[in-house]
């Protein structure tokens, strides 16, 4: 019994380490030789597992950011061919990854912006007239609602 529990814990820990490195349940399960459904079983039966899995997920995300940063800033060596033969390499950088990293790190500065301006007074006036309501209080309520969104 104890040996079985130790083996199960070792498999669980190996899966979590693989998930932290590989970032997907399927690839982590394949890497440690278990069925991916075992992960869901652990989620249901092992009270400590969800927190451990979340921690492994955080590590996986950090690995993605590290790799994106490396590709954006340090670049990657790409082979250069001439006449069907490799004649050298060229370092390529990813401007797209750099943009995403900047948007994530500094969203107030680099996020996409959309400004919408509308004059609701005429619409509110028409509704107030049709319904026999007080225009001023209806406009004030509409402005309060819009300001809250």
C-alpha positions in Angstrom: 0.0 0.0 0.0 2.7 2.4 1.0 4.7 1.6 -2.2 1.6 2.3 -4.3 1.1 5.7 -2.6 4.7 6.6 -3.1 4.5 5.6 -6.7 1.3 7.7 -7.2 2.9 10.7 -5.5 6.0 10.3 -7.7 3.9 10.2 -10.8 1.9 13.2 -9.7 5.0 15.2 -8.9 6.6 14.2 -12.2 3.4 15.2 -14.1 3.4 18.6 -12.3 7.1 19.2 -13.2 6.4 18.3 -16.8 3.4 20.5 -16.9 5.4 23.4 -15.5 7.9 22.9 -18.3 5.6 21.9 -21.3 2.5 23.9 -20.5 -0.2 21.5 -21.6 -1.9 18.6 -19.8 -1.6 16.3 -22.9 2.1 16.8 -23.4 2.9 16.5 -19.6 0.9 13.3 -19.4 2.7 11.9 -22.5 6.1 12.9 -21.0 5.6 10.9 -17.8 3.7 8.0 -19.4 0.2 8.5 -17.8 -3.2 9.0 -19.3 -4.3 12.6 -19.2 -7.4 11.6 -17.3 -5.3 10.9 -14.3 -4.9 14.7 -13.9 -8.6 15.1 -13.6 -8.8 12.3 -11.1 -6.2 14.0 -9.0 -8.2 17.3 -9.2 -11.2 15.4 -7.8 -9.6 13.3 -5.2 -6.4 14.9 -4.0 -7.1 18.0 -1.9 -3.6 19.4 -2.3 -3.4 18.8 -6.0 -5.4 21.9 -7.3 -3.0 24.3 -5.6 0.0 22.4 -6.8 -1.4 22.3 -10.3 -2.1 26.1 -10.2 1.5 26.7 -9.1 2.8 24.5 -12.0 0.6 26.6 -14.3 2.2 29.8 -13.0 5.6 28.3 -13.8 4.5 27.3 -17.3 3.3 30.8 -17.9 6.5 32.3 -16.7 8.4 29.9 -19.0 6.3 31.3 -21.9 7.2 34.8 -21.0 10.9 34.0 -20.7 10.9 32.4 -24.2 8.9 35.2 -25.7 11.3 37.7 -24.2 14.3 35.8 -25.4 12.9 35.6 -29.0 12.0 39.3 -28.9 15.2 40.7 -27.4 17.9 38.2 -28.0 16.5 36.8 -31.2 17.0 33.4 -32.7 19.5 32.1 -35.2 17.9 31.2 -38.6 19.8 29.3 -41.2 20.6 31.0 -44.5 20.7 28.8 -47.7 22.2 29.6 -51.0 22.1 27.2 -53.9 20.6 24.6 -51.7 23.5 24.7 -49.2 23.6 26.3 -45.8 26.0 29.2 -46.0 25.4 30.8 -42.6 22.9 32.1 -40.2 21.0 35.3 -39.5 19.7 36.5 -36.2 16.0 37.4 -36.3 14.0 39.2 -33.6 10.3 39.3 -33.1 8.8 42.7 -33.0 5.4 41.2 -32.6 6.4 39.4 -29.4 8.0 42.6 -28.1 4.8 44.5 -28.7 2.8 41.9 -26.8 5.3 41.9 -23.9 5.1 45.7 -23.7 1.3 45.7 -23.8 1.3 43.1 -21.0 3.9 44.9 -18.9 2.6 48.5 -19.4 -1.1 48.3 -20.4 -1.8 51.9 -19.5 0.7 53.1 -22.1 0.4 50.4 -24.8 -3.1 49.0 -24.7 -5.5 49.4 -27.5 -7.7 52.5 -27.0 -11.2 53.2 -28.1 -12.9 56.4 -27.2 -16.7 56.6 -27.7 -18.5 59.8 -27.4 -22.2 60.1 -27.7 -24.9 62.7 -26.9 -27.7 60.9 -25.3 -29.8 64.0 -24.6 -31.9 63.9 -27.8 -32.6 60.2 -27.3 -33.6 60.7 -23.7 -35.7 63.7 -24.6 -37.6 61.6 -27.1 -38.2 58.8 -24.6 -39.2 61.2 -21.9 -41.7 62.9 -24.2 -43.2 59.5 -25.3 -43.5 58.2 -21.8 -44.5 61.5 -20.1 -41.4 61.5 -17.9 -39.2 64.3 -16.4 -36.4 64.9 -18.9 -33.8 66.3 -16.4 -34.1 63.3 -14.1 -34.0 60.9 -17.0 -30.9 62.5 -18.5 -29.2 62.5 -15.0 -30.0 58.8 -14.6 -28.7 58.0 -18.1 -25.5 59.9 -17.5 -25.0 58.1 -14.1 -25.4 54.7 -15.9 -23.0 55.6 -18.7 -20.4 57.0 -16.3 -20.5 53.7 -14.3 -19.7 51.5 -17.3 
